[in-house]
Amino acid sequence: MPPVAIEGDIVTPKGILHGRILVEGDTIVGFEEDEGEYGACWVLPGLVDIHNHGCGGSNDVAGYWERPEVSLTALARSGTTSCLASVVVGKDLGCVERAIASLCSHVETCGDNEARLLGIHAEGPIINDLGGLPESDFSPSDPSQLDAFVGKMNGVCKIMTVSPSICSSAVMRVLNNHGVRPGLGHDRDCSQVSVENCLNAAGMRCHMTHLFNVMSFDHKKGTLPHFGLLREVLGDTGPLQTPTVEIIADGIHLHPLTVDLVLQCRSPSDIAVVTDCIAPNVPHKELTYNSREMYVSPNGGCYLKGSDTLAGSTATLFTSMKHLVTERNLPLTDAVKIFAETPARIAQAEHVGVLAKGKKADLILVEKETFSLRAVMIGGRWVQRLNTSL
């Protein structure tokens, strides 16, 4: 059979190509270029979310990923074609272990109408400031306990959030040995020295979990956000490469000007927009998270009941992308990087995130005039088509 040809203005790593992208099986096999603009749709790489707690399948958020198909189907419908499943460690280790076992068997399976599961993001357990996370019995001084925990993920843990102020060199060795990227975060107390120690001890470039959230900025001290805003830091032993960063651009976790600040300070090749999704966007919906009561506010934030503590969002990547492109004037080529290419690279998933020959055929079609999602393809299969003429 000849390759499937998808027409439109295609955003590739080399620029915008007017014509057709050719798909054979689950893979992009080539392109055909024409003169001038082509059609009413942008063809973009499928969006990649590297911090997502799921959006259903259990009465408790902690159990969402025991049934990955529920959240992966919802993600695919919204234009997110790949993700890392974010898991947290509470006192009920059985719950997280069941979720991990289910996720390990689901990685890269791409079930019918499901987003591609790239692996796991562990938000903890070496955490100094919980924010909205549950309490855990893990000891940061016992690397053997952490080693056993990471080992249960069978090599699919791609990122682990750790707090620099309590992250020892032994903890970093465990992550290095398992090929896990450290995600620095959840730490209001860390010093400049503790962050630099993590950067020096990491076996690969560090990442930073939701920049500005659950961390403190002090203009008189070297704090974690400084390392998130700067492209390079001069350490005691010479220049240090700062971490890649992720931001939650839902309009709730960060003020729009804070998002603009990050976008102007850092290269799109160093920024990933994430959702930190924890529930569907149903205002006033009540839910439990590790047996704690939560609710969805009218503006879409998820809060612990009786407090102003944000525990997650109800955002989708596409709604965040549409806002930044249409209302904050983010160039589309930059948007593709921070919503697809960069997060895929951070997740160690080089086979997705860009439209190029040999990559997986994960893509979305977006109507130019309204910037509306029109169709979603994952692994060469249409999973969402909102316009029957496509």
Backbone hydrogen bonds in HBPLUS format (Angstrom, degrees):
<---DONOR---> <-ACCEPTOR-->    atom                        ^
c    i                          cat <-CA-CA->   ^        H-A-AA   ^      H-
h    n   atom  resd res      DA  || num        DHA   H-A  angle D-A-AA Bond
n    s   type  num  typ     dist DA aas  dist angle  dist       angle   num
A0004-VAL N   A0023-VAL O   2.75 MM  19  5.01 154.4  1.81 159.8 152.9     1
A0023-VAL N   A0004-VAL O   2.81 MM  19  5.01 159.4  1.85 146.3 153.5     2
A0006-ILE N   A0021-ILE O   2.96 MM  15  5.24 161.2  1.99 146.5 152.6     3
A0021-ILE N   A0006-ILE O   2.94 MM  15  5.24 155.3  2.00 139.9 145.5     4
A0008-GLY N   A0019-GLY O   2.96 MM  11  5.72 150.3  2.05 160.3 164.5     5
A0019-GLY N   A0008-GLY O   3.13 MM  11  5.72 174.5  2.13 161.5 162.0     6
A0009-ASP N   A0041-CYS O   3.13 MM  32  6.50 167.9  2.15 159.3 162.1     7
A0043-VAL N   A0009-ASP O   2.93 MM  34  5.83 160.4  1.97 134.7 134.3     8
A0010-ILE N   A0017-LEU O   2.69 MM   7  5.00 155.6  1.75 165.6 157.7     9
A0017-LEU N   A0010-ILE O   2.76 MM   7  5.00 164.2  1.79 150.0 152.6    10
A0011-VAL N   A0043-VAL O   3.03 MM  32  6.29 166.1  2.05 168.1 168.2    11
A0012-THR N   A0015-GLY O   2.88 MM   3  5.19 165.6  1.91 145.9 147.8    12
A0015-GLY N   A0012-THR O   3.04 MM   3  5.19 163.4  2.07 110.3 115.6    13
A0034-ASP N   A0018-HIS O   2.60 MM  16  5.57 167.3  1.61 162.9 161.6    14
A0020-ARG N   A0032-GLU O   2.79 MM  12  5.06 161.5  1.83 151.4 157.3    15
A0032-GLU N   A0020-ARG O   2.89 MM  12  5.06 158.0  1.93 144.7 147.9    16
A0022-LEU N   A0030-GLY O   2.83 MM   8  5.10 172.4  1.83 147.0 144.7    17
A0029-VAL N   A0022-LEU O   2.86 MM   7  5.63 158.0  1.91 142.5 149.7    18
A0024-GLU N   A0027-THR O   2.95 MM   3  5.56 162.9  1.98 168.9 169.8    19
A0027-THR N   A0024-GLU O   3.15 MM   3  5.56 167.0  2.17 128.2 130.6    20
A0361-ALA N   A0026-ASP O   2.85 MM 335  5.44 164.0  1.88 129.7 130.8    21
A0028-ILE N   A0359-LYS O   2.90 MM 331  5.67 169.1  1.91 172.5 175.8    22
A0358-GLY N   A0028-ILE O   2.80 MM 330  5.47 175.5  1.80 157.0 155.5    23
A0368-LYS N   A0040-ALA O   2.88 MM 328  5.78 178.4  1.88 160.3 160.2    24
A0042-TRP N   A0366-VAL O   2.76 MM 324  5.07 164.5  1.78 153.9 154.6    25
A0366-VAL N   A0042-TRP O   2.94 MM 324  5.07 161.2  1.98 143.2 149.2    26
A0044-LEU N   A0364-ILE O   2.92 MM 320  5.33 168.1  1.94 163.2 165.1    27
A0364-ILE N   A0044-LEU O   2.83 MM 320  5.33 160.6  1.87 151.7 156.6    28
A0046-GLY N   A0362-ASP O   3.04 MM 316  5.15 163.2  2.06 114.0 110.9    29
A0047-LEU N   A0079-GLY O   3.29 MM  32  6.23 157.7  2.34 163.1 156.8    30
A0081-THR N   A0047-LEU O   2.92 MM  34  5.62 131.9  2.16 136.5 148.8    31
A0082-SER N   A0047-LEU O   3.30 MM  35  6.61 153.6  2.38 159.1 158.6    32
A0048-VAL N   A0339-PHE O   2.92 MM 291  6.12 169.9  1.93 158.1 159.7    33
A0049-ASP N   A0082-SER O   3.06 MM  33  6.48 158.0  2.11 148.6 147.4    34
A0084-LEU N   A0049-ASP O   2.91 MM  35  6.45 146.0  2.03 150.9 155.1    35
A0276-ASP N   A0051-HIS O   2.82 MM 225  5.12 145.2  1.94 164.7 158.1    36
A0086-SER N   A0052-ASN O   2.77 MM  34  5.21 174.4  1.77 142.6 140.8    37
A0053-HIS N   A0277-CYS O   2.84 MM 224  5.59 147.2  1.94 150.2 157.2    38
A0063-GLY N   A0060-ASP O   2.85 MM   3  5.52 156.0  1.91 120.5 128.0    39
A0061-VAL N   A0288-THR O   2.90 MM 227  6.31 167.8  1.92 152.8 153.0    40
A0064-TYR N   A0061-VAL O   3.03 MM   3  5.28 168.3  2.05 114.5 118.3    41
A0066-GLU N   A0063-GLY O   3.04 MM   3  5.42 163.3  2.07 115.5 120.3    42
A0067-ARG N   A0064-TYR O   3.16 MM   3  6.05 165.8  2.18 121.8 125.8    43
A0070-VAL N   A0067-ARG O   3.20 MM   3  6.10 151.8  2.28 126.0 130.8    44
A0072-LEU N   A0068-PRO O   2.95 MM   4  6.02 168.6  1.96 165.6 169.0    45
A0073-THR N   A0069-GLU O   3.06 MM   4  5.89 148.1  2.17 134.9 141.3    46
A0074-ALA N   A0070-VAL O   3.33 MM   4  6.58 158.9  2.37 142.2 147.5    47
A0075-LEU N   A0071-SER O   2.88 MM   4  6.10 158.4  1.93 152.8 159.0    48
A0076-ALA N   A0072-LEU O   3.10 MM   4  6.19 161.0  2.13 140.4 145.0    49
A0115-ALA N   A0072-LEU O   2.97 MM  43  4.90 153.4  2.04 110.9 118.6    50
A0077-ARG N   A0073-THR O   3.22 MM   4  6.47 156.9  2.27 146.2 151.5    51
A0078-SER N   A0075-LEU O   2.99 MM   3  5.23 133.3  2.22 102.2 115.2    52
A0080-THR N   A0075-LEU O   3.11 MM   5  5.18 144.9  2.23 151.5 143.0    53
A0079-GLY N   A0076-ALA O   3.20 MM   3  5.34 167.3  2.21 108.8 112.6    54
A0116-ARG N   A0081-THR O   2.68 MM  35  5.83 174.4  1.68 141.5 140.1    55
A0083-CYS N   A0116-ARG O   2.97 MM  33  6.46 142.9  2.11 165.8 169.8    56
A0118-LEU N   A0083-CYS O   2.81 MM  35  5.71 169.7  1.82 162.7 164.8    57
A0085-ALA N   A0119-GLY O   3.03 MM  34  6.44 165.3  2.05 150.0 148.0    58
A0121-HIS N   A0085-ALA O   2.91 MM  36  5.75 167.5  1.93 128.3 131.1    59
A0087-VAL N   A0121-HIS O   2.90 MM  34  6.37 150.7  1.99 154.5 163.4    60
A0123-GLU N   A0087-VAL O   2.87 MM  36  6.01 160.3  1.90 163.8 170.4    61
A0095-CYS N   A0092-ASP O   3.22 MM   3  5.72 135.4  2.43 108.3 117.6    62
A0097-GLU N   A0093-LEU O   2.94 MM   4  6.08 157.2  1.99 154.0 161.2    63
A0098-ARG N   A0094-GLY O   2.98 MM   4  6.10 149.8  2.07 143.1 150.1    64
A0099-ALA N   A0095-CYS O   3.10 MM   4  6.39 159.2  2.14 148.0 153.7    65
A0100-ILE N   A0096-VAL O   2.90 MM   4  6.09 160.3  1.94 147.5 152.9    66
A0101-ALA N   A0097-GLU O   3.00 MM   4  6.15 160.2  2.04 144.4 149.3    67
A0102-SER N   A0098-ARG O   3.06 MM   4  6.28 158.9  2.11 147.7 153.0    68
A0103-LEU N   A0099-ALA O   2.88 MM   4  6.10 159.3  1.92 153.0 159.2    69
A0104-CYS N   A0100-ILE O   2.86 MM   4  6.01 162.4  1.89 155.2 159.4    70
A0106-HIS N   A0103-LEU O   2.87 MM   3  4.96 150.3  1.96 105.4 115.3    71
A0109-THR N   A0106-HIS O   3.19 MM   3  5.53 163.4  2.22 131.9 128.5    72
A0108-GLU N   A0117-LEU O   2.90 MM   9  5.41 151.5  1.98 142.3 151.7    73
A0114-GLU N   A0111-GLY O   2.99 MM   3  5.25 149.4  2.08 142.6 134.7    74
A0120-ILE N   A0156-VAL O   2.84 MM  36  5.94 159.1  1.89 145.4 146.3    75
A0158-LYS N   A0120-ILE O   2.89 MM  38  5.87 154.3  1.95 154.4 160.7    76
A0122-ALA N   A0159-ILE O   2.91 MM  37  6.34 154.2  1.98 159.5 158.4    77
A0161-THR N   A0122-ALA O   2.81 MM  39  6.26 156.4  1.87 156.9 164.9    78
A0127-ILE N   A0125-PRO O   2.94 MM   2  5.53 127.0  2.23 108.9  93.2    79
A0163-SER N   A0126-ILE O   2.93 MM  37  6.23 145.9  2.05 158.5 166.1    80
A0129-ASP N   A0186-HIS O   3.00 MM  57  5.07 161.1  2.04 141.2 137.2    81
A0133-LEU N   A0130-LEU O   2.92 MM   3  4.91 168.6  1.93 124.0 124.0    82
A0142-ASP N   A0139-SER O   3.15 MM   3  5.51 166.7  2.17 116.5 117.9    83
A0145-GLN N   A0142-ASP O   3.17 MM   3  5.67 135.3  2.38 110.9 120.8    84
A0147-ASP N   A0143-PRO O   2.82 MM   4  6.03 157.0  1.87 149.1 156.0    85
A0148-ALA N   A0144-SER O   3.04 MM   4  6.22 156.5  2.10 143.4 148.3    86
A0149-PHE N   A0145-GLN O   3.10 MM   4  6.32 154.1  2.17 141.7 149.0    87
A0150-VAL N   A0146-LEU O   2.87 MM   4  6.14 169.6  1.88 162.8 163.8    88
A0151-GLY N   A0147-ASP O   2.94 MM   4  5.99 152.1  2.01 141.9 150.5    89
A0152-LYS N   A0148-ALA O   3.25 MM   4  6.49 135.5  2.46 138.6 147.6    90
A0152-LYS N   A0149-PHE O   3.18 MM   3  5.42 136.0  2.38 100.7 111.7    91
A0153-MET N   A0150-VAL O   2.96 MM   3  5.46 157.2  2.01 113.4 120.9    92
A0154-ASN N   A0151-GLY O   3.15 MM   3  5.64 164.2  2.18 116.2 118.1    93
A0156-VAL N   A0153-MET O   2.97 MM   3  5.71 168.1  1.98 130.1 134.0    94
A0181-ARG N   A0158-LYS O   2.89 MM  23  5.97 167.8  1.90 136.7 137.4    95
A0160-MET N   A0181-ARG O   3.00 MM  21  6.35 153.9  2.07 157.2 159.7    96
A0183-GLY N   A0160-MET O   2.74 MM  23  5.47 160.9  1.78 141.8 136.9    97
A0162-VAL N   A0183-GLY O   2.88 MM  21  5.96 146.8  1.99 133.9 142.3    98
A0185-GLY N   A0162-VAL O   3.08 MM  23  6.06 147.0  2.19 142.4 146.1    99
A0166-ILE N   A0163-SER O   3.10 MM   3  5.83 155.3  2.17 123.1 129.4   100
A0167-CYS N   A0164-PRO O   3.28 MM   3  4.87 163.7  2.31  97.3 102.2   101
A0171-VAL N   A0168-SER O   3.13 MM   3  5.20 121.6  2.49  96.3 109.9   102
A0172-MET N   A0168-SER O   3.14 MM   4  6.54 159.7  2.18 149.0 154.1   103
A0173-ARG N   A0169-SER O   2.95 MM   4  6.21 144.8  2.07 141.5 151.1   104
A0174-VAL N   A0170-ALA O   3.13 MM   4  6.46 150.1  2.23 143.0 150.0   105
A0175-LEU N   A0171-VAL O   3.15 MM   4  6.55 161.0  2.19 152.8 156.8   106
A0176-ASN N   A0172-MET O   2.86 MM   4  6.08 161.2  1.90 149.4 155.2   107
A0177-ASN N   A0173-ARG O   2.85 MM   4  6.00 160.0  1.89 150.3 155.2   108
A0178-HIS N   A0174-VAL O   3.17 MM   4  6.41 139.9  2.34 143.2 153.1   109
A0178-HIS N   A0175-LEU O   3.20 MM   3  5.25 129.7  2.47  96.3 109.2   110
A0180-VAL N   A0175-LEU O   2.93 MM   5  4.93 168.7  1.94 147.5 146.5   111
A0179-GLY N   A0176-ASN O   3.17 MM   3  5.13 160.5  2.21 102.7 108.6   112
A0207-HIS N   A0182-PRO O   2.80 MM  25  6.03 162.1  1.83 161.9 165.5   113
A0184-LEU N   A0207-HIS O   2.81 MM  23  6.15 152.0  1.88 146.6 137.0   114
A0209-THR N   A0184-LEU O   2.89 MM  25  5.83 146.6  2.00 131.0 141.9   115
A0187-ASP N   A0214-VAL O   2.98 MM  27  6.29 122.7  2.31 160.0 167.9   116
A0195-VAL N   A0191-SER O   3.18 MM   4  6.49 155.8  2.24 149.5 155.3   117
A0196-GLU N   A0192-GLN O   2.97 MM   4  6.20 165.7  1.99 152.3 156.6   118
A0197-ASN N   A0193-VAL O   2.84 MM   4  6.05 150.6  1.92 149.4 157.9   119
A0198-CYS N   A0194-SER O   3.20 MM   4  6.43 151.0  2.29 138.2 144.6   120
A0199-LEU N   A0195-VAL O   3.00 MM   4  6.35 160.9  2.04 153.6 158.9   121
A0200-ASN N   A0196-GLU O   2.94 MM   4  6.13 156.0  2.00 149.2 155.3   122
A0201-ALA N   A0197-ASN O   2.95 MM   4  6.07 143.7  2.08 141.9 151.7   123
A0202-ALA N   A0198-CYS O   3.01 MM   4  5.98 133.0  2.24 149.5 158.5   124
A0244-THR N   A0206-CYS O   3.16 MM  38  6.65 150.3  2.25 146.6 143.8   125
A0208-MET N   A0244-THR O   2.82 MM  36  6.11 111.5  2.30 134.7 153.8   126
A0246-GLU N   A0208-MET O   3.20 MM  38  6.28 132.1  2.44 154.9 163.2   127
A0213-ASN N   A0210-HIS O   3.06 MM   3  5.70 142.4  2.20 129.8 141.3   128
A0211-LEU N   A0246-GLU O   2.89 MM  35  6.02 154.6  1.95 173.3 171.4   129
A0221-LYS N   A0218-ASP O   3.10 MM   3  5.42 167.4  2.12 114.3 118.3   130
A0226-HIS N   A0223-THR O   3.04 MM   3  5.47 131.3  2.28 108.4 121.1   131
A0227-PHE N   A0224-LEU O   3.02 MM   3  5.41 122.5  2.36 108.4 121.5   132
A0228-GLY N   A0224-LEU O   3.25 MM   4  6.63 133.0  2.48 140.0 152.9   133
A0228-GLY N   A0225-PRO O   2.97 MM   3  4.77 129.1  2.23  91.3 106.2   134
A0229-LEU N   A0225-PRO O   2.98 MM   4  6.23 134.4  2.19 148.3 159.3   135
A0229-LEU N   A0226-HIS O   3.21 MM   3  5.28 134.8  2.42  96.3 107.9   136
A0230-LEU N   A0226-HIS O   3.04 MM   4  6.14 153.8  2.11 153.9 159.9   137
A0233-VAL N   A0240-LEU O   3.03 MM   7  5.12 166.9  2.05 148.1 152.4   138
A0240-LEU N   A0233-VAL O   2.57 MM   7  5.12 156.7  1.62 159.2 168.0   139
A0235-GLY N   A0238-GLY O   2.83 MM   3  5.08 145.4  1.95 137.8 136.1   140
A0238-GLY N   A0235-GLY O   3.19 MM   3  5.08 163.4  2.22 102.5 107.2   141
A0245-VAL N   A0270-ASP O   2.89 MM  25  6.29 166.8  1.90 166.9 169.0   142
A0272-ALA N   A0245-VAL O   2.85 MM  27  6.25 145.4  1.97 150.0 160.9   143
A0247-ILE N   A0272-ALA O   3.02 MM  25  6.53 144.5  2.15 148.6 158.2   144
A0274-VAL N   A0247-ILE O   2.95 MM  27  5.99 165.3  1.97 150.0 153.5   145
A0258-THR N   A0255-HIS O   2.84 MM   3  5.20 129.3  2.10 109.8 124.1   146
A0259-VAL N   A0255-HIS O   3.13 MM   4  6.58 152.5  2.21 153.6 162.0   147
A0260-ASP N   A0256-PRO O   2.93 MM   4  6.24 158.2  1.98 146.2 152.3   148
A0261-LEU N   A0257-LEU O   2.88 MM   4  6.08 148.5  1.98 138.8 147.3   149
A0262-VAL N   A0258-THR O   3.11 MM   4  6.44 159.4  2.16 149.0 152.3   150
A0263-LEU N   A0259-VAL O   2.99 MM   4  6.26 165.9  2.01 155.2 159.3   151
A0264-GLN N   A0260-ASP O   2.94 MM   4  6.11 138.8  2.11 145.7 156.1   152
A0265-CYS N   A0261-LEU O   2.92 MM   4  6.06 136.8  2.11 144.0 156.1   153
A0265-CYS N   A0262-VAL O   3.20 MM   3  5.09 127.5  2.49  93.0 106.7   154
A0266-ARG N   A0262-VAL O   2.94 MM   4  5.89 168.3  1.96 158.3 159.9   155
A0270-ASP N   A0267-SER O   2.83 MM   3  5.38 164.7  1.85 121.2 125.3   156
A0271-ILE N   A0268-PRO O   3.46 MM   3  5.20 169.8  2.47  99.9 102.8   157
A0273-VAL N   A0338-ILE O   2.92 MM  65  5.84 164.6  1.94 150.4 150.6   158
A0313-SER N   A0276-ASP O   2.96 MM  37  5.71 155.2  2.02 131.1 133.7   159
A0278-ILE N   A0313-SER O   2.82 MM  35  5.72 152.6  1.90 168.8 159.5   160
A0282-VAL N   A0280-PRO O   2.89 MM   2  5.82 122.4  2.23 114.0  97.3   161
A0285-LYS N   A0282-VAL O   2.94 MM   3  5.54 150.5  2.03 145.0 146.7   162
A0284-HIS N   A0296-VAL O   2.70 MM  12  5.01 152.7  1.77 145.5 147.4   163
A0296-VAL N   A0285-LYS O   2.83 MM  11  5.24 144.2  1.95 148.4 159.2   164
A0287-LEU N   A0294-MET O   3.08 MM   7  5.22 162.0  2.11 126.2 130.5   165
A0294-MET N   A0287-LEU O   2.75 MM   7  5.22 149.6  1.84 169.4 164.8   166
A0289-TYR N   A0292-ARG O   2.80 MM   3  5.05 148.1  1.91 138.0 148.9   167
A0292-ARG N   A0289-TYR O   3.03 MM   3  5.05 159.3  2.08 104.2 110.8   168
A0305-LYS N   A0293-GLU O   3.00 MM  12  5.67 175.2  2.00 135.8 137.3   169
A0295-TYR N   A0303-TYR O   3.01 MM   8  5.64 147.9  2.11 152.1 162.1   170
A0303-TYR N   A0295-TYR O   3.01 MM   8  5.64 160.9  2.05 164.4 165.7   171
A0297-SER N   A0301-GLY O   2.81 MM   4  5.34 168.1  1.82 163.5 166.2   172
A0300-GLY N   A0297-SER O   2.93 MM   3  5.27 163.4  1.96 115.4 120.6   173
A0302-CYS N   A0312-GLY O   3.20 MM  10  5.28 155.5  2.26 146.5 139.1   174
A0311-ALA N   A0302-CYS O   2.79 MM   9  5.65 171.4  1.80 155.4 157.5   175
A0304-LEU N   A0309-THR O   3.09 MM   5  5.76 155.0  2.15 156.7 163.9   176
A0307-SER N   A0304-LEU O   3.24 MM   3  5.80 135.9  2.45 144.0 140.4   177
A0320-SER N   A0316-THR O   3.28 MM   4  6.55 160.2  2.32 149.0 154.3   178
A0321-MET N   A0317-LEU O   2.83 MM   4  6.06 157.9  1.88 153.6 160.4   179
A0322-LYS N   A0318-PHE O   2.84 MM   4  6.02 167.7  1.86 155.6 158.4   180
A0323-HIS N   A0319-THR O   3.11 MM   4  6.25 157.8  2.16 142.0 147.6   181
A0324-LEU N   A0320-SER O   3.06 MM   4  6.31 165.3  2.08 151.6 154.8   182
A0325-VAL N   A0321-MET O   2.93 MM   4  6.10 161.4  1.97 158.0 163.1   183
A0326-THR N   A0322-LYS O   2.90 MM   4  5.80 167.9  1.91 151.0 155.1   184
A0327-GLU N   A0323-HIS O   2.85 MM   4  5.28 149.8  1.94 138.0 146.0   185
A0328-ARG N   A0324-LEU O   3.28 MM   4  4.69 135.5  2.49 102.0 112.5   186
A0330-LEU N   A0324-LEU O   2.94 MM   6  5.57 165.7  1.96 144.4 143.7   187
A0334-ASP N   A0331-PRO O   3.02 MM   3  5.32 123.0  2.36 104.0 118.2   188
A0335-ALA N   A0331-PRO O   2.92 MM   4  6.26 155.9  1.97 152.9 160.9   189
A0336-VAL N   A0332-LEU O   2.93 MM   4  6.21 156.0  1.99 153.0 157.9   190
A0337-LYS N   A0333-THR O   3.37 MM   4  6.61 147.1  2.49 132.5 140.2   191
A0337-LYS N   A0334-ASP O   3.07 MM   3  5.14 119.1  2.45  94.7 109.9   192
A0338-ILE N   A0334-ASP O   3.06 MM   4  6.45 164.0  2.09 158.4 160.6   193
A0339-PHE N   A0335-ALA O   2.92 MM   4  5.93 139.1  2.09 150.8 160.9   194
A0340-ALA N   A0336-VAL O   3.03 MM   4  5.58 124.9  2.34 133.9 142.7   195
A0341-GLU N   A0336-VAL O   3.21 MM   5  6.58 157.1  2.26 144.2 149.1   196
A0342-THR N   A0337-LYS O   2.76 MM   5  5.45 166.2  1.78 146.1 150.9   197
A0344-ALA N   A0340-ALA O   3.08 MM   4  6.06 154.3  2.15 147.8 155.2   198
A0345-ARG N   A0341-GLU O   3.13 MM   4  6.39 155.0  2.19 146.6 153.2   199
A0346-ILE N   A0342-THR O   2.95 MM   4  6.23 162.1  1.98 159.5 164.6   200
A0347-ALA N   A0343-PRO O   2.98 MM   4  6.11 149.6  2.07 143.9 151.6   201
A0349-ALA N   A0344-ALA O   2.86 MM   5  5.09 164.1  1.89 158.0 156.5   202
A0348-GLN N   A0345-ARG O   2.98 MM   3  5.01 157.5  2.04 106.8 111.2   203
A0352-VAL N   A0349-ALA O   3.45 MM   3  6.17 172.4  2.46 119.7 120.7   204
A0360-LYS N   A0351-HIS O   2.98 MM   9  5.91 170.5  1.99 163.5 166.2   205
A0359-LYS N   A0356-ALA O   3.09 MM   3  5.70 164.6  2.11 139.2 141.0   206
A0362-ASP N   A0360-LYS O   2.88 MM   2  5.62 135.5  2.08 104.3  90.8   207
A0380-GLY N   A0361-ALA O   3.09 MM  19  4.98 164.3  2.11 135.5 130.5   208
A0363-LEU N   A0377-MET O   2.87 MM  14  5.19 149.6  1.96 135.8 145.5   209
A0377-MET N   A0363-LEU O   2.80 MM  14  5.19 171.0  1.81 163.2 161.8   210
A0365-LEU N   A0375-ALA O   2.91 MM  10  5.04 161.1  1.95 138.2 141.6   211
A0374-ARG N   A0365-LEU O   2.78 MM   9  5.37 171.2  1.78 158.4 156.7   212
A0367-GLU N   A0372-SER O   2.82 MM   5  5.19 155.0  1.88 158.7 156.9   213
A0371-PHE N   A0367-GLU O   2.79 MM   4  5.06 126.0  2.09 141.5 154.5   214
A0386-LEU N   A0374-ARG O   2.65 MM  12  4.98 167.0  1.67 158.4 161.3   215
A0376-VAL N   A0384-GLN O   2.69 MM   8  4.90 149.8  1.78 143.7 146.3   216
A0383-VAL N   A0376-VAL O   2.87 MM   7  5.70 164.5  1.89 151.3 156.6   217
A0384-GLN N   A0376-VAL O   3.37 MM   8  4.90 149.0  2.47 139.4 134.6   218
A0378-ILE N   A0381-ARG O   2.88 MM   3  5.37 158.3  1.93 152.8 151.4   219
A0381-ARG N   A0378-ILE O   3.11 MM   3  5.37 161.1  2.14 110.4 116.3   220
A0390-LEU N   A0387-ASN O   3.02 MM   3  5.85 170.4  2.03 127.9 131.0   221
